[in-house]
Amino acid sequence: MFLSVFDIFKIGVGPSSSHTMGPMVAAARFLDDLRGQAEKIPGAGELHRLGASLHGSLAFTGKGHATDRAVILGFCGLSPETLDPHRAEALEAEVRREGVVRPEGLGELRFAPETDLVFDWGPPLEGHANGLVLRAYDRAGNTYHQQTYYSIGGGFVVTAAEFEAQQTAQPKLRDEKAAHAFPYPFGTAREMLEMGARSGLSIARMKRANETVLHGAELDAKIDRILQAMDDCIERGLTQEGILPGGLKVRRRAKAIHEQLQAEKGNNLAQPFQANDWMSVYAMAVNEENAAGGRVVTSPTNGAAGVVPAVLRYYRGHCIGATRQGSRNLLLVAATIGGLIKHNASISGAEVGCQGEVGSASSMAAAGLCAALGGTNEQVENAAEIALEHHLGMTCDPAAGLVQVPCIERNALGAIKAVSAASLALRGDGQHFMPLDNCIRVMLETGRDMNSKYKETSTGGIAVNLPEC
């Protein structure tokens, strides 16, 4: 299964790719189904009311992740990539007040979130921990269309039928189809290294060749748009103050830390670990923006959105010999590793814990930085493995279901680990004990064995060990 750089890095809104962006996309897909059915099904014009139920992690942490808001806005026809936060706020208030939505081409439909949007705290749906069921009713209250969706991480959404097909598809058939479409259709890190050895190309050049099949001469402009969106998010985060929404009363810290670092520039008394502080503040700026519902880039998820942008900013501002093309290569290689992890394991915190989110992001950033600094393919694979290996077993246990504690600081540490992993790999020759493929497999097995209360349900770990006030 080929995953484009623009599948891994998508512009959207916070606080969660799986719990906010995914349900919004699902609701928009459901509206498209209804528009199609209105042309084919007798009586479809009698469509009167919409309903939704959230299951598993979407129910347990949906309030903290604004999943209800996402479904409301999706039913209004909004999408994560083009959403205007100010318009969205007014539209949500209007729907809650009036109990109707007016999606284009479907007229006025009843949808009262207090009664028509159900948080089901029972067992999760059979397919995935992030499930939602969307329904449409006629004037008599009969269901004439219903669809089950799974939000599988990183803003990716599939129907129940699509999810089942993915699980049962024959790998050989998938590989043959990919081989026909792309010049370098590797599905594992081992295949990636073998193709690189045969072709004499770097991972970045192979990824570029694959992407060019889809995007042609526009590829660099599209990459630059992602790079700019990441940088814009950092800049916004470094200028904002105040308390993050949600009730935990977490203060934004990035602006104050950034001002301290700026004041210490050129100061001979600055501590040698200050480089880590710069990486941390870049990552925290992004994740504070994400927690506030701002515009971010999934990297590969919203909860881990600060790691890759922080390492990119570190590369550009702190590394000798940094170039624009180096930044593009960093993003291409990071997306390559993210695609391998998603294809062979998961990037969903609800499925495998935070090892699949911040762990994946750190692995991606480490590989990308190693490539940008001139690492060989073997060193790049080693960097990815080092970073991922040292996130194995990390739980996803956000306090109050909010992507704030421990998520914001966790991104900062993920960025620091990424740079350390890249540096270690560059000091070696690429030969190492644990192949990246094996490490990815271990992450999946660990996630499957992990108790569900540590997988984005906020029923264990840090989420239930809060200070008593």
Stockholm file with secondary structure:
# STOCKHOLM 1.0

chainA/1-469         MFLSVFDIFKIGVGPSSSHTMGPMVAAARFLDDLRGQAEKIPGAGELHRLGASLHGSLAFTGKGHATDRAVILGFCGLSPETLDPHRAEALEAEVRREGVVRPEGLGELRFAPETDLVFDWGPPLEGHANGLVLRAYDRAGNTYHQQTYYSIGGGFVVTAAEFEAQQTAQPKLRDEKAAHAFPYPFGTAREMLEMGARSGLSIARMKRANETVLHGAELDAKIDRILQAMDDCIERGLTQEGILPGGLKVRRRAKAIHEQLQAEKGNNLAQPFQANDWMSVYAMAVNEENAAGGRVVTSPTNGAAGVVPAVLRYYRGHCIGATRQGSRNLLLVAATIGGLIKHNASISGAEVGCQGEVGSASSMAAAGLCAALGGTNEQVENAAEIALEHHLGMTCDPAAGLVQVPCIERNALGAIKAVSAASLALRGDGQHFMPLDNCIRVMLETGRDMNSKYKETSTGGIAVNLPEC
#=GR chainA/1-469 SS CCCCHHHHSCEEESSCIIIIIHHHHHHHHHHHHHHHHHHHSTTGGGEEEEEEEEEEHHHHSTTTTTHHHHHHHHHTTCCTTTCCHHHHHHHHHHHHHHCEECCTTTCCEECCHHHHEEEECSSCCSSCSEEEEEEEEETTSCEEEEEEEEEEETTEEEEHHHHHHHHHSCHHHHHHHHHHHCSCCCCSHHHHHHHHHHHTCCHHHHHHHHHHHHHGGGHHHHHHHHHHHHHHHHHHHTTCCSBCTTSSCCBCCHHHHHHHHHHTTTCTTSCTTHHHHHHHHHHHHHHHHHHTTCEEECSSSSTTTTHHHHHHHHHHHHSTTCCHHHHHHHHHHHHHHHHHHHHHSCCCHHHHCGGGTHHHHHHHHHHHHHHHTTCCHHHHHHHHHHHHHTTTTCCBCCGGGCSCTTHHHHHHHHHHHHHHHHHHHHHSCSCCSSCHHHHHHHHHHHHHHSCGGGBSSSSSGGGGCCCCC
#=GC SS_cons         CCCCHHHHSCEEESSCIIIIIHHHHHHHHHHHHHHHHHHHSTTGGGEEEEEEEEEEHHHHSTTTTTHHHHHHHHHTTCCTTTCCHHHHHHHHHHHHHHCEECCTTTCCEECCHHHHEEEECSSCCSSCSEEEEEEEEETTSCEEEEEEEEEEETTEEEEHHHHHHHHHSCHHHHHHHHHHHCSCCCCSHHHHHHHHHHHTCCHHHHHHHHHHHHHGGGHHHHHHHHHHHHHHHHHHHTTCCSBCTTSSCCBCCHHHHHHHHHHTTTCTTSCTTHHHHHHHHHHHHHHHHHHTTCEEECSSSSTTTTHHHHHHHHHHHHSTTCCHHHHHHHHHHHHHHHHHHHHHSCCCHHHHCGGGTHHHHHHHHHHHHHHHTTCCHHHHHHHHHHHHHTTTTCCBCCGGGCSCTTHHHHHHHHHHHHHHHHHHHHHSCSCCSSCHHHHHHHHHHHHHHSCGGGBSSSSSGGGGCCCCC
//
